[in-house]
């Protein structure tokens, strides 16, 4: 396993001239020069293309994004340094086009843990569910002893690529919100203090969500162009919606990296050509960046004729119970 990585990462061709001149007598030795170690230049300015197909990407032990397909770039966040798998703060995934689903249960967890996780956050005990084609949110507004509220709203994409939730029905303590707001002399922006939240703002009576700020790393950056509630998922479309994944990829779940420089463990791959492949394509590829090395060790790899690397990994959820606690 380690040898295959070494062979792929060490694909640097060094050409040395002997300095011999055929016109000189054979007895005349060539001039001696001090040997210099070969210089390895890492083209960190080169971009690494990334592609994902049918991947369940863990952002933490609970929060999982279902990436149906994604095309974009694997970019370093630190000038002059390539991204490394061992530090998820060292890179972002810049999305060109994608279709990404997050279950309502996972979105509920994200809202309570990351968006309104601070002790003095204005909203608590949030729960999301589906009501027809709209999203329903219930929770507690921290005002005085706390006010229970319920909001049903239509989701859409904003012109700058965020998520808008426009309320079509809202109640607080079983009273219509308009009546309650008139009673308090407040509007929604004043009722909901967004200073202690992440990725959550209020525009008039609409809620604006910014997934790039809401979710933990590894960070994804992209422009949402459409959004819908489908089954038990909120499905986000980035860029142009693709009708289907390429026919050759339908039966293979993978993450592929091409070009640029990437690091993993003690190894560096220059002009990267690496594909992480689901060892069991019968279900989505369950991948957890925090534990990629555990999945790596439990799998196997092959070096391609062109010096690329194919890494076959078991799903994280199939090996996690056997892993020692970290």
Helices and strands as residue ranges (DSSP letters): H 2-9, E 48-58, E 64-76, E 83-84, E 91-103, H 104-110, I 111-115, E 123-131, E 134-141, E 147-157, E 163-172, E 175-176, H 177-184, H 188-191, G 194-196, E 200-203, E 206-209, H 211-214, E 219-221, E 224-230, E 233-238, G 247-249, E 254-258, E 261-264, E 267-270, E 273-278, E 285-288, G 289-291, H 292-298, E 300-303, E 309-313, H 316-319, G 320-322
